[in-house]
Amino acid sequence: MSAIPKLSKAILLQNSPTERTDLRLTGDSSSTFKLVERDLPKLKDGQYLLKTVYLSNDPAQRTWIQKNANPARSYLPPINPGEVMRAMGVGQVVASKSSGIQVGDLVYGMLGWKDYGVFDEQSTSRSAIPIPGHSPSIFLGAFGGTGLTAYFGLTEILKLQKGQSLVVSGAAGAVGNMVVQYAKHVIGASKVVAISGSDEKAAWVEKLGADVSLNYKSSEFKKQLDDATEGFVDAYFDNGEILDQMLTRVKQGGRIAACGAISVYNSSEPTRLFNYMNLITYRITLQGFIVIDYLHRSDEAVAALSSALKKGKIDIQDAETLVQAQFEEIPKTWGLLFEGGNTGKLITQITSLD
């Protein structure tokens, strides 16, 4: 087991960005983030010391640091300058004064960009029971917010039924690839059209089960999407791209689930919907959702996803991009999300398990 440290490194938000985020840790006052080192407090009864091993990289983190964000219109409080960058993570307990948490246990929750942290046993973090044959990082991907977003987006928001058709944008991403697999192999969708950002990613998603897999950067993409959705589709799972065109491709009474907008997170330009009238004419339901609304039902989702995994209906072995990085490289690795530098879930590993 790791020696008990006296200091902890943390990466703080220094300047809230408006558009493109400066991911360099330059040490000057103009950078977005700042590296600090702090004394770790002594453990009190009911507390434990956690070593961060894996960190989740999520597009939503960008919205939490946006300059002049209105707290009244945010589903989580904004991160203010001087605060640790918020992030989900998996860690290992290195010291404990908690009766329910033992040294060596794995815990996942909102750990933040820090290498060590002290947590109370009443915190929202949860024990991660190892799954044979799989890395604990699965609790940040397929069995974490990623899997829950895919599951509840399909079952609760889209209410997708066997035999119905679906289009998925961001299909090579953390959520998108799970949507493709669960819709096709578990629910039994008649047709899944997947959209991603390269020919390589499109080929990968097709192997996961997509009936048609398109590269939105192709010069022929708009026609290809129209052709792939001839006769229109029942549902569209929107990860922040292609929404305007898809308003013309969803059937009357169809449903659209909106769970993100990564294409505009680093832009001050709002999303414009020129085909808005289709919502009215075709009585389409467009519903946004946040996975935290369903955390109280996480056991249901994990049970369903576990069953699908055991039956071989979903593949998570290749649905993760794991980057081993130095602590100071955390912001740079997170930035790969906005460059299309990952397939599946992007995970940063900053140390190893004991």
Secondary structure, 3 states (H helix, E strand, C coil): CCCCCCEEEEEEECCCCCCCCCCCCCCCCCCCEEEEEEECCCCCCCEEEEEEEEEECCCHHHHHCCCCCCHHHCCCCCCCCCCECCCEEEEEEEEECCCCCCCCCEEEEECCCECEEEEECCCCCEECCCCCCCCHHHHHCCCCHHHHHHHHHHHHHCCCCCCCEEEECCCCEHHHHHHHHHHHHHHCCCEEEEEECCHHHHHHHHHHCCCEEEECCCCCHHHHHHHHCCCCEEEEEECCCCHHHHCCCEEEEEEEEECCCHHHCCCCCCCCCCCCHHHHHCCCEEEECCHHHHHHHHHHHHHHHHHHHHCCCCCCCCCEEEEECCHHHHHHHHHHHHHCCCCEEEEEECCCCC
